[in-house]
Amino acid sequence: MATRYRVLGQKEPAANTDWDIYTVNGTKDAVISCITVANLDANNSATYRVSVRPDGATLTDDMYIAYNVQIDPASSVALNLGLTLNQNDVLTVRSSSGMVSFGVFGTEIDV
């Protein structure tokens, strides 16, 4: 069983748009060790959301792990969560500004 440590996704999505930043390949499981959120706007705060959709299910309120969390101007946060994801699970992000960047780092495991 091979294990790969890697950058799983990076994106600066458009404002108020859900973006599937990482989908677990059908032949793997994954552990998300860290999600970074960076507000690139030096003048305005923003909010962000992070959710996990098991097996690509339609997003519902119980899937959020962060919801409308405020991030100050020109700042960043690292969410060290250790999320375990199965085949076809989807990590979705969203922000109130098109100037928020997300990074997803973790491990993929062959199953």
RAHUTA-V908654 format. One record per residue. N is the residue number from 1. RES is the residue in one letter. OMEGA is omega in whole degrees, 0 to 359 (999 if undefined). D_FIRST is the distance of its C-alpha to the first C-alpha in whole Angstrom. Layout:
N;RES;OMEGA;D_FIRST
N;RES;OMEGA;D_FIRST
This chain:
1;M;181;0
2;A;177;4
3;T;181;7
4;R;176;10
5;Y;187;13
6;R;167;16
7;V;184;19
8;L;178;19
9;G;175;22
10;Q;183;26
11;K;170;29
12;E;186;33
13;P;175;34
14;A;181;37
15;A;174;39
16;N;180;39
17;T;174;36
18;D;181;33
19;W;176;30
20;D;186;26
21;I;179;25
22;Y;174;21
23;T;180;20
24;V;178;16
25;N;183;15
26;G;179;15
27;T;185;11
28;K;162;10
29;D;181;11
30;A;171;13
31;V;178;15
32;I;182;18
33;S;184;19
34;C;170;22
35;I;177;25
36;T;177;28
37;V;181;31
38;A;175;34
39;N;184;37
40;L;180;39
41;D;182;42
42;A;187;44
43;N;187;47
44;N;173;46
45;S;179;43
46;A;172;41
47;T;179;39
48;Y;177;35
49;R;174;33
50;V;179;29
51;S;174;28
52;V;180;24
53;R;181;25
54;P;177;23
55;D;177;22
56;G;181;24
57;A;175;27
58;T;183;30
59;L;174;31
60;T;185;33
61;D;183;34
62;D;182;32
63;M;182;29
64;Y;170;30
65;I;171;29
66;A;185;32
67;Y;179;35
68;N;177;38
69;V;181;37
70;Q;173;39
71;I;184;39
72;D;177;41
73;P;175;43
74;A;179;41
75;S;179;38
76;S;179;35
77;V;175;32
78;A;178;29
79;L;180;27
80;N;194;25
81;L;185;23
82;G;180;20
83;L;176;19
84;T;182;17
85;L;178;16
86;N;178;15
87;Q;176;15
88;N;173;18
89;D;185;19
90;V;173;22
91;L;185;23
92;T;179;27
93;V;180;29
94;R;173;33
95;S;180;36
96;S;183;40
97;S;175;40
98;G;181;39
99;M;176;39
100;V;182;36
101;S;179;32
102;F;172;29
103;G;180;26
104;V;185;22
105;F;181;20
106;G;187;16
107;T;171;12
108;E;183;10
109;I;176;7
110;D;178;5
111;V;999;7
